Amino acid sequence: MFETVLYEVRNQVAYITLNRPDKLNAFTEQLNKEIQVAIKTASIDKGVRALVITGAGRAFCSGEDLAGVSEDMDHGEVLRKRYNPMLLELDSCEKPVIAAVNGVAAGAGMSLALACDFRIASEKASFVEAFIHVGLVPDAGNLYFLPRIIGHAKAMELAVFGEKVPAEKAKELGLVTEVYSLDHWNENVAAFAERLANMPTKAIGLIKRNLKASWHSSFEEYLERDAQSQRIAGQTADHKEGVTAFMEKRKPVFKGE
């Protein structure tokens, strides 16, 4: 089914691994398309309750494969044709999505990580806004997400200077949630993802919707969205289980229903 992506489901988590390690998992048209298909596959699979996007080898993703770049390339058309559909598929996913940044995330690779709901990083990971070094603008949704995550001023610094941000510095900036050692990387990624997969994921989907809407809604509109979302959440089996478990003084067992 896939040639440039590895796809596996374990313990209700879909693992989408960019698999061009010899090219530092750099994007090609095929890789863009296969990531899009993998995300859609996980989104519609009722047995999947969380997604992990990571990279094979020593990199997360180094950005666009420059071997395929020509002087007469229309970069805007490349974004419209290849990157935008991938990112819109990711944005429409209502399940929690984790970028497990195992190595460098540069250029559009950093953009992919920013578009995820959570970023966890290995101690060897780094983030690089590489665009400025070739006279380009951060793209693939990069400057939409970056200031929302770390603020306008810091986003400007990273975008303009294009300096490498190591994992620990990224955590200080709020760019990543956790930094893990390589010794227990796979175990920690799985534990983080499975923690989310075992939560009331219908509610997480509503949280994702509401957070996005909060940036462009009036307060009155948002309060109505609150009411609608809580009505939906209140009708889920997970809400009923949460209340029952509270009354029975036990840990709830959520099913994402």
C-alpha positions as CSV (number, residue, x, y, z in Angstrom):
1,M,0.0,0.0,0.0
2,F,2.8,2.4,0.9
3,E,6.4,2.8,-0.5
4,T,7.7,5.8,1.4
5,V,5.7,5.4,4.6
6,L,5.5,2.7,7.2
7,Y,2.0,2.2,8.6
8,E,1.3,0.1,11.7
9,V,-1.5,0.0,14.3
10,R,-0.6,-1.1,17.9
11,N,-2.7,-0.7,21.0
12,Q,-5.2,1.7,19.3
13,V,-2.3,3.9,18.0
14,A,-1.5,4.4,14.3
15,Y,2.2,4.8,13.7
16,I,3.0,6.7,10.5
17,T,6.7,6.6,9.9
18,L,8.3,8.6,7.1
19,N,10.6,6.1,5.4
20,R,13.2,7.7,3.3
21,P,16.1,7.5,5.8
22,D,18.8,7.8,3.2
23,K,17.4,11.2,2.3
24,L,16.6,12.2,5.9
25,N,13.0,11.6,5.1
26,A,12.9,14.6,2.7
27,F,9.5,15.3,1.0
28,T,8.7,14.1,-2.5
29,E,5.4,14.2,-4.2
30,Q,4.9,10.6,-3.4
31,L,5.7,11.0,0.3
32,N,3.3,14.0,0.6
33,K,0.5,11.8,-1.0
34,E,1.3,8.8,1.2
35,I,1.2,10.8,4.4
36,Q,-2.1,12.2,3.4
37,V,-3.5,8.7,2.7
38,A,-2.1,7.3,5.9
39,I,-3.7,10.1,8.0
40,K,-7.0,9.5,6.3
41,T,-6.7,5.7,6.9
42,A,-6.1,6.3,10.6
43,S,-8.8,8.9,10.8
44,I,-11.6,6.6,9.6
45,D,-10.4,3.5,11.4
46,K,-12.5,3.0,14.5
47,G,-9.8,0.9,16.0
48,V,-7.4,3.9,16.0
49,R,-7.7,6.5,18.8
50,A,-4.4,8.3,18.4
51,L,-1.8,8.9,15.7
52,V,2.0,9.2,15.8
53,I,4.0,10.7,13.0
54,T,7.7,10.1,13.1
55,G,10.7,9.4,10.9
56,A,12.9,6.4,10.1
57,G,16.6,6.6,10.8
58,R,18.3,9.7,12.3
59,A,15.9,12.4,11.0
60,F,12.2,13.3,11.5
61,C,12.1,15.2,8.1
62,S,14.6,17.5,6.5
63,G,12.0,19.3,4.4
64,E,11.6,19.3,0.6
65,D,14.0,17.0,-1.3
66,L,16.1,19.6,-3.1
67,A,17.1,17.0,-5.8
68,G,13.6,17.6,-7.2
69,V,13.8,21.4,-7.2
70,S,14.4,23.3,-10.5
71,E,15.0,26.9,-11.1
72,D,11.7,27.4,-13.0
73,M,9.7,25.6,-10.3
74,D,6.5,27.4,-9.2
75,H,6.8,26.9,-5.5
76,G,3.3,28.2,-4.9
77,E,1.8,25.5,-7.2
78,V,3.9,22.8,-5.4
79,L,2.3,23.9,-2.1
80,R,-1.2,24.0,-3.6
81,K,-0.9,20.6,-5.2
82,R,1.2,18.6,-2.7
83,Y,1.4,20.1,0.7
84,N,-2.0,21.8,1.2
85,P,-4.0,18.5,0.7
86,M,-1.7,16.7,3.2
87,L,-2.0,19.4,5.8
88,L,-5.7,19.8,5.4
89,E,-6.2,16.1,5.9
90,L,-4.1,16.4,9.1
91,D,-6.1,19.4,10.2
92,S,-9.4,17.6,9.7
93,C,-8.3,14.6,11.9
94,E,-10.3,14.7,15.1
95,K,-8.1,12.2,16.9
96,P,-5.0,13.4,18.8
97,V,-1.9,13.5,16.6
98,I,1.6,13.4,18.0
99,A,4.8,14.3,16.2
100,A,7.5,12.1,17.6
101,V,10.5,14.1,16.5
102,N,13.3,11.7,16.6
103,G,15.9,13.9,14.8
104,V,16.1,17.0,12.8
105,A,12.8,18.6,11.7
106,A,13.8,21.2,9.2
107,G,11.9,23.4,6.7
108,A,8.6,21.8,5.7
109,G,9.5,18.9,8.1
110,M,9.2,21.4,10.9
111,S,5.9,22.6,9.4
112,L,4.6,19.1,9.6
113,A,5.5,18.8,13.3
114,L,3.9,22.2,14.0
115,A,0.7,21.0,12.5
116,C,0.4,18.1,14.9
117,D,-1.4,18.5,18.3
118,F,1.6,17.5,20.3
119,R,5.3,17.4,19.7
120,I,7.6,15.1,21.7
121,A,11.3,15.0,21.0
122,S,14.3,12.8,21.5
123,E,17.4,14.4,23.1
124,K,19.0,14.4,19.6
125,A,16.1,16.2,18.0
126,S,16.3,19.8,16.7
127,F,14.0,22.2,14.8
128,V,15.3,24.5,12.0
129,E,13.4,27.1,10.1
130,A,15.7,26.5,7.1
131,F,13.7,28.5,4.5
132,I,15.6,31.8,5.1
133,H,18.9,30.2,4.2
134,V,17.7,29.7,0.6
135,G,15.8,33.0,0.4
136,L,12.3,31.5,1.0
137,V,9.4,32.1,3.4
138,P,8.4,29.4,5.9
139,D,5.5,27.6,4.3
140,A,3.2,24.6,4.6
141,G,1.3,26.3,7.4
142,N,4.4,27.0,9.3
143,L,3.8,30.6,10.2
144,Y,0.1,29.9,11.0
145,F,1.0,27.4,13.7
146,L,4.3,28.7,15.0
147,P,3.1,32.0,16.6
148,R,0.1,30.2,18.1
149,I,2.5,27.8,19.8
150,I,5.4,30.1,21.0
151,G,4.1,33.6,20.4
152,H,4.7,36.3,17.7
153,A,8.1,37.6,18.8
154,K,9.8,34.2,19.2
155,A,8.2,33.0,15.9
156,M,9.7,36.1,14.2
157,E,13.2,35.2,15.7
158,L,13.1,31.6,14.6
159,A,11.8,32.4,11.1
160,V,14.2,35.3,10.3
161,F,17.4,33.9,11.8
162,G,16.8,30.3,11.0
163,E,19.0,29.0,13.8
164,K,18.9,25.4,15.0
165,V,16.7,24.9,18.1
166,P,17.9,21.9,20.1
167,A,15.3,19.7,21.9
168,E,15.8,21.2,25.4
169,K,15.5,24.7,24.1
170,A,12.4,23.8,22.1
171,K,10.9,22.6,25.4
172,E,11.7,25.9,27.1
173,L,10.0,27.7,24.2
174,G,6.9,25.5,24.6
175,L,7.5,24.0,21.2
176,V,7.6,20.4,22.6
177,T,5.8,18.8,25.5
178,E,8.5,16.3,26.5
179,V,12.1,15.4,25.7
180,Y,13.1,11.8,26.0
181,S,16.5,10.0,26.0
182,L,17.3,7.8,23.0
183,D,17.7,4.8,25.4
184,H,14.0,4.6,26.0
185,W,12.7,6.5,23.0
186,N,10.3,3.9,21.5
187,E,8.9,3.0,24.9
188,N,8.2,6.6,25.8
189,V,6.6,7.5,22.5
190,A,4.3,4.5,22.9
191,A,3.5,5.4,26.5
192,F,2.7,9.0,25.5
193,A,0.5,7.9,22.6
194,E,-1.3,5.2,24.5
195,R,-2.1,7.5,27.3
196,L,-4.0,9.7,24.8
197,A,-5.6,6.7,23.1
198,N,-7.0,5.6,26.4
199,M,-8.6,9.0,27.1
200,P,-12.1,10.1,26.1
201,T,-11.1,10.8,22.5
202,K,-14.5,12.1,21.4
203,A,-13.9,15.0,23.9
204,I,-10.4,15.5,22.6
205,G,-11.8,15.9,19.1
206,L,-14.2,18.6,20.4
207,I,-11.4,20.3,22.2
208,K,-9.4,20.4,19.0
209,R,-12.4,22.0,17.2
210,N,-13.0,24.6,19.9
211,L,-9.4,25.6,20.1
212,K,-9.2,26.3,16.4
213,A,-12.5,28.2,16.4
214,S,-11.4,30.4,19.3
215,W,-9.0,32.3,17.1
216,H,-11.7,33.6,14.7
217,S,-14.9,33.6,16.8
218,S,-16.5,36.4,18.7
219,F,-17.0,35.7,22.4
220,E,-20.7,35.3,21.8
221,E,-20.2,32.8,19.0
222,Y,-17.7,30.9,21.1
223,L,-20.1,30.6,24.0
224,E,-22.6,29.1,21.7
225,R,-20.0,26.7,20.4
226,D,-19.3,25.8,24.1
227,A,-22.9,24.9,24.6
228,Q,-23.1,22.8,21.4
229,S,-19.9,20.9,22.2
230,Q,-20.9,20.2,25.7
231,R,-24.2,18.8,24.5
232,I,-22.4,16.4,22.2
233,A,-19.9,15.4,24.9
234,G,-22.6,14.9,27.4
235,Q,-24.3,12.3,25.2
236,T,-21.1,10.1,24.8
237,A,-20.6,6.8,26.5
238,D,-17.3,8.1,27.9
239,H,-19.1,10.8,29.8
240,K,-21.4,8.3,31.3
241,E,-18.5,6.1,32.2
242,G,-16.6,9.0,33.7
243,V,-19.5,9.9,36.0
244,T,-20.1,6.3,37.0
245,A,-16.4,5.7,37.7
246,F,-16.3,8.9,39.9
247,M,-19.3,7.8,41.9
248,E,-17.9,4.3,42.3
249,K,-14.4,5.7,43.2
250,R,-12.6,3.8,40.5
251,K,-10.5,4.6,37.4
252,P,-12.7,5.1,34.3
253,V,-12.3,2.9,31.3
254,F,-12.9,5.1,28.3
255,K,-13.6,3.6,24.8
256,G,-13.7,6.7,22.6
257,E,-17.4,6.4,22.2
